[in-house]
Amino acid sequence: MRVRIAAVVAIAVSMLVASCAQSDGASPTATLSAEEIAQLEEQQEQLALSLTAAYPNAELPSVDIVRLIHPNEALVTLAECLRDSGFDATVEGEGVDASYPLVQAEAYALAHYACNMEYPVHPYHSAPPSNDELLLIYDYYVNSLVPCLSDHGYSTSEAPSSAQFVESNWTNAWLPYSEIGIVSDEEWQRLRADCPELPSTFRPDRG
């Protein structure tokens, strides 16, 4: 059985504040604001609800946050974590493709839950984009990302108007990367290096 887990760019897919310490001795959540902590807790609660809705008798594992990640790391990190958990998982286009026997479906769901709990997207990056940010993303998609993907041999559908893109409010939004189909891990890494999913000016890392 193979399943595909889709990821929405910069939101995802997306994740309890843990006591697990990083190498410098600080908690991964030590620098978060109260609002960001609340957002992280809400995301993680949604993960738990989704899992128990599918498997009501599942026992949720107690998981500490290992590291807060950037959206650009989400797919690769998830695939690596799932492989470490014993599942055949690879990045395929805009998602993670996993193979396992049907009898292991619940075990896979638990591993997927644990991986997302261990490596949640930083709340700074996972908050829904504002209208101004959506316009920034739209301009980048149309003028940079789509031409770049085309140069690499990948075609995409016609872009909606900027007004339509903003109105989508990131729900069922036009995502060029979602249209490239399944590619190998190597090709995915090459594409993302040459054609970043988001503009560098979108929520630059905080120093």
Sequence and secondary structure as in RCSB ss.txt:
>XXXX:A:sequence
MRVRIAAVVAIAVSMLVASCAQSDGASPTATLSAEEIAQLEEQQEQLALSLTAAYPNAELPSVDIVRLIHPNEAL
VTLAECLRDSGFDATVEGEGVDASYPLVQAEAYALAHYACNMEYPVHPYHSAPPSNDELLLIYDYYVNSLVPCLS
DHGYSTSEAPSSAQFVESNWTNAWLPYSEIGIVSDEEWQRLRADCPELPSTFRPDRG
>XXXX:A:secstr
 EEEEE  TTT           TTS  TTTT  HHHHHHHHHHHHHHHHHHHHH TT           B GGGHH
HHHHHHHHHTT EEEEETTEEEEE  GGGHHHHHHHHHHHHHHS B HHHHS   HHHHHHHHHHIIIIIHHHHH
HTT        HHHHHHTTTSS   GGGGS    HHHHHHHHHHS SS TTSS    
